Amino acid sequence: MSEGLATRCVHAGEIDDAHGSPHTPIYNTTTFKFPSTADLLDVVEGRKPGSLYTRYGLNPTIQALEAKLASLEGAEMAWAFCSGMAAEAALFFAHGRNGIVCLGDAYGGTLELLGSQVGMLGIRTHLLQASELDIAESRIQEGCGLVFLETPSNPTLEVQDIRAVADICHRHGALLAVDNTFASPVNQQPLALGADFVVHSATKFLGGHSDITAGVLAGRKELVAPVWNWRKNLGSMIAPETAALLSRSLRTLVVRVERQNRTAQAVAEAMARHGKVARVFYPGLPDYAGHQLAKAQMQGYGGMLTIEVTGGGEAATRAADRLRLFALAPSLGGAESLVTQPCTTTHHGLSPDERARRGISDAMLRLSVGLEDAADLIADLNQALA
């Protein structure tokens, strides 16, 4: 019987404990002992599953989390990392050596890693707009082996056609990785749409409580398995305590995200009617450019939206400083609502010209909608914009 997503959030990957715990305990252990050398070698050489050494990920708490994550994304295999950036870096090193195309908007840290750092290692990178799909295809034909995109994107909520990009990649022998952080597995299933990898900053919606930092990479076993050595030797393993907290959070993922979807929709509609808001970026609005595509490939529109305040960057800063329920802070996806001005945080590392090229204005405020009442959040925004 195929179980639903909410059921898998609760039960997938959980290991029965000898003492009857419904959840996998925290094995706060660095190393595990064996009855014999033969038993140790069976695990070391992959003949039998087992626990060995936590930095390798061979720890029951981590393995239980990874089984749950793989189930939620419909993947054969998933690795957990100490952060989303660690997951991306390991992916780029393992599969990007022939060149990487980043298509469309992305988190500022991703753009910095690809634009400034990966190239130092001799890896060719190409940072393209989503509209430059023809150029992306040319780069793939020239030998670039990995395409990376984020949809919906940070901070403009740009929606890209995962299936169409995957078809282009596979036609020319390239792989597609999709950052699914903004959507979460509740709202979007990139692997089912043809992507080869799905990446998350699990710090965000998967964690959901602003109390952990973690990352995820999932996909087919033959593609994800080679990333293991990079994670092991870069030292980017998730800690068992963090893995247990993430497993805890995933049990409520569906109810949290579905509530955030509804509230964000209400906030977006209210802001679209507000006289001090020039533009609202949210896939759930019928007049939004990516609405029809989002409707086709997503099951919900997410808890993130961006507004552009009339009056420019200074007006946006004043509004952000006056908010009371929306906390002025980076990050997203938690139970509490957050606001950030991308030019001061997530995309501060980009030059003003590059932000302008990507349509990221100083007047933008990115809102992460939490679990508060929609009416209270709308009232907070109204008083801050007044």
HUHUMO-V485661 format. One record per residue. N is the residue number from 1. RES is the residue in three letters. SS is DSSP state (alpha for helix, beta for strand, coil for the rest). PSI is psi in radians with two decimals (* if undefined). Layout:
n=N res=RES ss=SS psi=PSI
n=N res=RES ss=SS psi=PSI
//
This chain:
n=1 res=MET ss=coil psi=2.31
n=2 res=SER ss=coil psi=2.06
n=3 res=GLU ss=coil psi=2.64
n=4 res=GLY ss=coil psi=2.91
n=5 res=LEU ss=alpha psi=-0.76
n=6 res=ALA ss=alpha psi=-0.68
n=7 res=THR ss=alpha psi=-0.74
n=8 res=ARG ss=alpha psi=-0.57
n=9 res=CYS ss=alpha psi=-0.64
n=10 res=VAL ss=alpha psi=-0.76
n=11 res=HIS ss=alpha psi=-0.45
n=12 res=ALA ss=coil psi=2.37
n=13 res=GLY ss=coil psi=-0.23
n=14 res=GLU ss=coil psi=2.35
n=15 res=ILE ss=coil psi=2.25
n=16 res=ASP ss=coil psi=2.25
n=17 res=ASP ss=coil psi=2.52
n=18 res=ALA ss=coil psi=-0.40
n=19 res=HIS ss=coil psi=0.11
n=20 res=GLY ss=coil psi=0.29
n=21 res=SER ss=coil psi=2.36
n=22 res=PRO ss=coil psi=-0.20
n=23 res=HIS ss=coil psi=2.68
n=24 res=THR ss=coil psi=2.22
n=25 res=PRO ss=coil psi=2.90
n=26 res=ILE ss=coil psi=1.99
n=27 res=TYR ss=coil psi=1.49
n=28 res=ASN ss=coil psi=1.13
n=29 res=THR ss=coil psi=2.33
n=30 res=THR ss=coil psi=-0.58
n=31 res=THR ss=beta psi=2.76
n=32 res=PHE ss=coil psi=2.43
n=33 res=LYS ss=coil psi=2.81
n=34 res=PHE ss=coil psi=2.62
n=35 res=PRO ss=coil psi=-0.39
n=36 res=SER ss=coil psi=2.85
n=37 res=THR ss=alpha psi=-0.66
n=38 res=ALA ss=alpha psi=-0.74
n=39 res=ASP ss=alpha psi=-0.71
n=40 res=LEU ss=alpha psi=-0.79
n=41 res=LEU ss=alpha psi=-0.56
n=42 res=ASP ss=alpha psi=-0.67
n=43 res=VAL ss=alpha psi=-0.79
n=44 res=VAL ss=alpha psi=-0.70
n=45 res=GLU ss=coil psi=0.11
n=46 res=GLY ss=coil psi=0.22
n=47 res=ARG ss=coil psi=-0.50
n=48 res=LYS ss=coil psi=2.55
n=49 res=PRO ss=coil psi=2.71
n=50 res=GLY ss=coil psi=3.13
n=51 res=SER ss=coil psi=2.53
n=52 res=LEU ss=coil psi=-1.06
n=53 res=TYR ss=beta psi=2.25
n=54 res=THR ss=alpha psi=-0.62
n=55 res=ARG ss=alpha psi=-0.43
n=56 res=TYR ss=alpha psi=-0.20
n=57 res=GLY ss=coil psi=-0.01
n=58 res=LEU ss=coil psi=1.26
n=59 res=ASN ss=coil psi=2.32
n=60 res=PRO ss=alpha psi=-0.63
n=61 res=THR ss=alpha psi=-0.73
n=62 res=ILE ss=alpha psi=-0.74
n=63 res=GLN ss=alpha psi=-0.63
n=64 res=ALA ss=alpha psi=-0.75
n=65 res=LEU ss=alpha psi=-0.79
n=66 res=GLU ss=alpha psi=-0.62
n=67 res=ALA ss=alpha psi=-0.68
n=68 res=LYS ss=alpha psi=-0.80
n=69 res=LEU ss=alpha psi=-0.74
n=70 res=ALA ss=alpha psi=-0.72
n=71 res=SER ss=alpha psi=-0.73
n=72 res=LEU ss=alpha psi=-0.55
n=73 res=GLU ss=alpha psi=0.07
n=74 res=GLY ss=coil psi=0.63
n=75 res=ALA ss=coil psi=2.72
n=76 res=GLU ss=coil psi=-0.50
n=77 res=MET ss=beta psi=2.57
n=78 res=ALA ss=beta psi=2.48
n=79 res=TRP ss=beta psi=2.45
n=80 res=ALA ss=beta psi=2.50
n=81 res=PHE ss=beta psi=2.96
n=82 res=CYS ss=coil psi=-0.24
n=83 res=SER ss=coil psi=2.87
n=84 res=GLY ss=alpha psi=-0.66
n=85 res=MET ss=alpha psi=-0.61
n=86 res=ALA ss=alpha psi=-0.70
n=87 res=ALA ss=alpha psi=-0.77
n=88 res=GLU ss=alpha psi=-0.78
n=89 res=ALA ss=alpha psi=-0.78
n=90 res=ALA ss=alpha psi=-0.69
n=91 res=LEU ss=alpha psi=-0.81
n=92 res=PHE ss=alpha psi=-0.69
n=93 res=PHE ss=alpha psi=-0.63
n=94 res=ALA ss=alpha psi=-0.65
n=95 res=HIS ss=alpha psi=0.03
n=96 res=GLY ss=coil psi=0.21
n=97 res=ARG ss=coil psi=-0.38
n=98 res=ASN ss=coil psi=0.07
n=99 res=GLY ss=coil psi=2.57
n=100 res=ILE ss=beta psi=2.30
n=101 res=VAL ss=beta psi=2.13
n=102 res=CYS ss=beta psi=2.02
n=103 res=LEU ss=beta psi=2.00
n=104 res=GLY ss=coil psi=-3.07
n=105 res=ASP ss=coil psi=2.68
n=106 res=ALA ss=coil psi=2.97
n=107 res=TYR ss=coil psi=2.47
n=108 res=GLY ss=alpha psi=-0.64
n=109 res=GLY ss=alpha psi=-0.65
n=110 res=THR ss=alpha psi=-0.78
n=111 res=LEU ss=alpha psi=-0.65
n=112 res=GLU ss=alpha psi=-0.76
n=113 res=LEU ss=alpha psi=-0.81
n=114 res=LEU ss=alpha psi=-0.66
n=115 res=GLY ss=alpha psi=-0.49
n=116 res=SER ss=alpha psi=-0.49
n=117 res=GLN ss=alpha psi=-0.81
n=118 res=VAL ss=alpha psi=-0.63
n=119 res=GLY ss=alpha psi=-0.46
n=120 res=MET ss=alpha psi=-0.39
n=121 res=LEU ss=alpha psi=0.12
n=122 res=GLY ss=coil psi=0.18
n=123 res=ILE ss=coil psi=2.18
n=124 res=ARG ss=coil psi=2.32
n=125 res=THR ss=beta psi=2.59
n=126 res=HIS ss=beta psi=2.03
n=127 res=LEU ss=beta psi=1.85
n=128 res=LEU ss=beta psi=2.76
n=129 res=GLN ss=coil psi=2.73
n=130 res=ALA ss=coil psi=-0.52
n=131 res=SER ss=coil psi=-0.18
n=132 res=GLU ss=coil psi=0.72
n=133 res=LEU ss=alpha psi=-0.56
n=134 res=ASP ss=alpha psi=-0.67
n=135 res=ILE ss=alpha psi=-0.70
n=136 res=ALA ss=alpha psi=-0.76
n=137 res=GLU ss=alpha psi=-0.65
n=138 res=SER ss=alpha psi=-0.73
n=139 res=ARG ss=alpha psi=-0.65
n=140 res=ILE ss=alpha psi=-0.76
n=141 res=GLN ss=alpha psi=-0.50
n=142 res=GLU ss=coil psi=-0.16
n=143 res=GLY ss=coil psi=-0.08
n=144 res=CYS ss=coil psi=2.22
n=145 res=GLY ss=coil psi=-0.12
n=146 res=LEU ss=beta psi=2.24
n=147 res=VAL ss=beta psi=2.33
n=148 res=PHE ss=beta psi=2.31
n=149 res=LEU ss=beta psi=2.80
n=150 res=GLU ss=beta psi=2.15
n=151 res=THR ss=coil psi=2.22
n=152 res=PRO ss=coil psi=2.66
n=153 res=SER ss=coil psi=2.86
n=154 res=ASN ss=coil psi=2.07
n=155 res=PRO ss=coil psi=0.12
n=156 res=THR ss=coil psi=0.05
n=157 res=LEU ss=coil psi=0.59
n=158 res=GLU ss=coil psi=2.35
n=159 res=VAL ss=coil psi=2.22
n=160 res=GLN ss=coil psi=2.66
n=161 res=ASP ss=coil psi=1.72
n=162 res=ILE ss=alpha psi=-0.79
n=163 res=ARG ss=alpha psi=-0.72
n=164 res=ALA ss=alpha psi=-0.75
n=165 res=VAL ss=alpha psi=-0.69
n=166 res=ALA ss=alpha psi=-0.71
n=167 res=ASP ss=alpha psi=-0.73
n=168 res=ILE ss=alpha psi=-0.79
n=169 res=CYS ss=alpha psi=-0.86
n=170 res=HIS ss=alpha psi=-0.49
n=171 res=ARG ss=alpha psi=-0.52
n=172 res=HIS ss=coil psi=0.24
n=173 res=GLY ss=coil psi=0.34
n=174 res=ALA ss=coil psi=2.91
n=175 res=LEU ss=beta psi=2.61
n=176 res=LEU ss=beta psi=2.22
n=177 res=ALA ss=beta psi=2.35
n=178 res=VAL ss=beta psi=2.20
n=179 res=ASP ss=beta psi=1.99
n=180 res=ASN ss=coil psi=0.33
n=181 res=THR ss=coil psi=-0.85
n=182 res=PHE ss=coil psi=-0.59
n=183 res=ALA ss=coil psi=-0.75
n=184 res=SER ss=alpha psi=2.82
n=185 res=PRO ss=alpha psi=-0.32
n=186 res=VAL ss=alpha psi=-0.69
n=187 res=ASN ss=alpha psi=-0.29
n=188 res=GLN ss=coil psi=2.47
n=189 res=GLN ss=coil psi=1.46
n=190 res=PRO ss=alpha psi=-0.61
n=191 res=LEU ss=alpha psi=-0.65
n=192 res=ALA ss=alpha psi=-0.36
n=193 res=LEU ss=alpha psi=0.05
n=194 res=GLY ss=coil psi=-0.11
n=195 res=ALA ss=coil psi=2.68
n=196 res=ASP ss=coil psi=-0.54
n=197 res=PHE ss=beta psi=2.63
n=198 res=VAL ss=beta psi=2.37
n=199 res=VAL ss=beta psi=2.52
n=200 res=HIS ss=beta psi=2.49
n=201 res=SER ss=beta psi=1.76
n=202 res=ALA ss=coil psi=-0.12
n=203 res=THR ss=coil psi=-0.46
n=204 res=LYS ss=coil psi=-2.02
n=205 res=PHE ss=coil psi=-0.61
n=206 res=LEU ss=coil psi=-0.78
n=207 res=GLY ss=coil psi=-0.89
n=208 res=GLY ss=coil psi=-0.03
n=209 res=HIS ss=coil psi=0.18
n=210 res=SER ss=coil psi=0.64
n=211 res=ASP ss=coil psi=0.11
n=212 res=ILE ss=coil psi=2.77
n=213 res=THR ss=coil psi=2.14
n=214 res=ALA ss=coil psi=2.89
n=215 res=GLY ss=beta psi=2.88
n=216 res=VAL ss=beta psi=2.46
n=217 res=LEU ss=beta psi=2.26
n=218 res=ALA ss=beta psi=2.74
n=219 res=GLY ss=beta psi=-2.76
n=220 res=ARG ss=coil psi=2.55
n=221 res=LYS ss=alpha psi=-0.76
n=222 res=GLU ss=alpha psi=-0.44
n=223 res=LEU ss=alpha psi=-0.61
n=224 res=VAL ss=alpha psi=-0.59
n=225 res=ALA ss=alpha psi=-0.73
n=226 res=PRO ss=alpha psi=-0.26
n=227 res=VAL ss=alpha psi=-0.31
n=228 res=TRP ss=alpha psi=-0.82
n=229 res=ASN ss=alpha psi=-0.60
n=230 res=TRP ss=alpha psi=-0.78
n=231 res=ARG ss=alpha psi=-0.78
n=232 res=LYS ss=alpha psi=-0.85
n=233 res=ASN ss=alpha psi=-0.31
n=234 res=LEU ss=alpha psi=-0.17
n=235 res=GLY ss=coil psi=0.56
n=236 res=SER ss=coil psi=0.59
n=237 res=MET ss=beta psi=2.49
n=238 res=ILE ss=coil psi=2.56
n=239 res=ALA ss=coil psi=2.59
n=240 res=PRO ss=alpha psi=-0.68
n=241 res=GLU ss=alpha psi=-0.73
n=242 res=THR ss=alpha psi=-0.69
n=243 res=ALA ss=alpha psi=-0.71
n=244 res=ALA ss=alpha psi=-0.70
n=245 res=LEU ss=alpha psi=-0.67
n=246 res=LEU ss=alpha psi=-0.72
n=247 res=SER ss=alpha psi=-0.74
n=248 res=ARG ss=alpha psi=-0.82
n=249 res=SER ss=alpha psi=-0.65
n=250 res=LEU ss=alpha psi=-0.42
n=251 res=ARG ss=coil psi=-0.41
n=252 res=THR ss=coil psi=0.23
n=253 res=LEU ss=alpha psi=-0.84
n=254 res=VAL ss=alpha psi=-0.82
n=255 res=VAL ss=alpha psi=-0.63
n=256 res=ARG ss=alpha psi=-0.88
n=257 res=VAL ss=alpha psi=-0.71
n=258 res=GLU ss=alpha psi=-0.68
n=259 res=ARG ss=alpha psi=-0.75
n=260 res=GLN ss=alpha psi=-0.62
n=261 res=ASN ss=alpha psi=-0.86
n=262 res=ARG ss=alpha psi=-0.77
n=263 res=THR ss=alpha psi=-0.74
n=264 res=ALA ss=alpha psi=-0.66
n=265 res=GLN ss=alpha psi=-0.78
n=266 res=ALA ss=alpha psi=-0.73
n=267 res=VAL ss=alpha psi=-0.76
n=268 res=ALA ss=alpha psi=-0.75
n=269 res=GLU ss=alpha psi=-0.69
n=270 res=ALA ss=alpha psi=-0.73
n=271 res=MET ss=alpha psi=-0.55
n=272 res=ALA ss=alpha psi=-0.40
n=273 res=ARG ss=coil psi=-0.09
n=274 res=HIS ss=coil psi=2.33
n=275 res=GLY ss=coil psi=-0.35
n=276 res=LYS ss=coil psi=0.07
n=277 res=VAL ss=beta psi=2.06
n=278 res=ALA ss=beta psi=-0.54
n=279 res=ARG ss=beta psi=2.53
n=280 res=VAL ss=beta psi=2.26
n=281 res=PHE ss=beta psi=1.81
n=282 res=TYR ss=coil psi=2.16
n=283 res=PRO ss=coil psi=-0.32
n=284 res=GLY ss=coil psi=-0.12
n=285 res=LEU ss=coil psi=2.24
n=286 res=PRO ss=coil psi=-0.51
n=287 res=ASP ss=coil psi=0.10
n=288 res=TYR ss=coil psi=2.49
n=289 res=ALA ss=coil psi=-0.61
n=290 res=GLY ss=coil psi=0.24
n=291 res=HIS ss=alpha psi=-0.86
n=292 res=GLN ss=alpha psi=-0.69
n=293 res=LEU ss=alpha psi=-0.76
n=294 res=ALA ss=alpha psi=-0.69
n=295 res=LYS ss=alpha psi=-0.58
n=296 res=ALA ss=alpha psi=-0.62
n=297 res=GLN ss=alpha psi=-0.01
n=298 res=MET ss=coil psi=2.70
n=299 res=GLN ss=coil psi=-0.17
n=300 res=GLY ss=coil psi=2.85
n=301 res=TYR ss=coil psi=-0.07
n=302 res=GLY ss=coil psi=2.99
n=303 res=GLY ss=coil psi=0.24
n=304 res=MET ss=beta psi=2.42
n=305 res=LEU ss=beta psi=2.77
n=306 res=THR ss=beta psi=2.39
n=307 res=ILE ss=beta psi=2.60
n=308 res=GLU ss=beta psi=2.05
n=309 res=VAL ss=beta psi=2.36
n=310 res=THR ss=coil psi=2.49
n=311 res=GLY ss=coil psi=-0.08
n=312 res=GLY ss=coil psi=-2.91
n=313 res=GLY ss=alpha psi=-0.70
n=314 res=GLU ss=alpha psi=-0.68
n=315 res=ALA ss=alpha psi=-0.70
n=316 res=ALA ss=alpha psi=-0.73
n=317 res=THR ss=alpha psi=-0.77
n=318 res=ARG ss=alpha psi=-0.75
n=319 res=ALA ss=alpha psi=-0.77
n=320 res=ALA ss=alpha psi=-0.71
n=321 res=ASP ss=alpha psi=-0.36
n=322 res=ARG ss=alpha psi=-0.20
n=323 res=LEU ss=coil psi=2.50
n=324 res=ARG ss=coil psi=-0.72
n=325 res=LEU ss=coil psi=-0.68
n=326 res=PHE ss=coil psi=1.99
n=327 res=ALA ss=beta psi=2.39
n=328 res=LEU ss=beta psi=1.75
n=329 res=ALA ss=coil psi=2.61
n=330 res=PRO ss=coil psi=-3.11
n=331 res=SER ss=coil psi=-3.09
n=332 res=LEU ss=coil psi=2.99
n=333 res=GLY ss=coil psi=0.03
n=334 res=GLY ss=coil psi=3.11
n=335 res=ALA ss=coil psi=-0.44
n=336 res=GLU ss=coil psi=2.56
n=337 res=SER ss=coil psi=2.47
n=338 res=LEU ss=beta psi=2.67
n=339 res=VAL ss=beta psi=2.47
n=340 res=THR ss=beta psi=2.58
n=341 res=GLN ss=coil psi=1.89
n=342 res=PRO ss=alpha psi=-0.58
n=343 res=CYS ss=alpha psi=-0.26
n=344 res=THR ss=alpha psi=-0.19
n=345 res=THR ss=coil psi=-1.53
n=346 res=THR ss=coil psi=-0.58
n=347 res=HIS ss=coil psi=0.38
n=348 res=HIS ss=coil psi=-0.52
n=349 res=GLY ss=coil psi=-0.22
n=350 res=LEU ss=coil psi=2.59
n=351 res=SER ss=coil psi=2.71
n=352 res=PRO ss=alpha psi=-0.64
n=353 res=ASP ss=alpha psi=-0.71
n=354 res=GLU ss=alpha psi=-0.67
n=355 res=ARG ss=alpha psi=-0.74
n=356 res=ALA ss=alpha psi=-0.68
n=357 res=ARG ss=alpha psi=-0.56
n=358 res=ARG ss=coil psi=0.09
n=359 res=GLY ss=coil psi=0.42
n=360 res=ILE ss=coil psi=1.77
n=361 res=SER ss=coil psi=2.79
n=362 res=ASP ss=coil psi=-0.34
n=363 res=ALA ss=coil psi=0.00
n=364 res=MET ss=beta psi=2.42
n=365 res=LEU ss=beta psi=2.13
n=366 res=ARG ss=beta psi=2.22
n=367 res=LEU ss=beta psi=2.22
n=368 res=SER ss=beta psi=1.97
n=369 res=VAL ss=coil psi=2.21
n=370 res=GLY ss=coil psi=-2.51
n=371 res=LEU ss=coil psi=0.22
n=372 res=GLU ss=coil psi=2.99
n=373 res=ASP ss=coil psi=2.38
n=374 res=ALA ss=alpha psi=-0.72
n=375 res=ALA ss=alpha psi=-0.65
n=376 res=ASP ss=alpha psi=-0.67
n=377 res=LEU ss=alpha psi=-0.71
n=378 res=ILE ss=alpha psi=-0.73
n=379 res=ALA ss=alpha psi=-0.67
n=380 res=ASP ss=alpha psi=-0.78
n=381 res=LEU ss=alpha psi=-0.71
n=382 res=ASN ss=alpha psi=-0.77
n=383 res=GLN ss=alpha psi=-0.57
n=384 res=ALA ss=alpha psi=-0.55
n=385 res=LEU ss=alpha psi=-0.26
n=386 res=ALA ss=coil psi=*
//
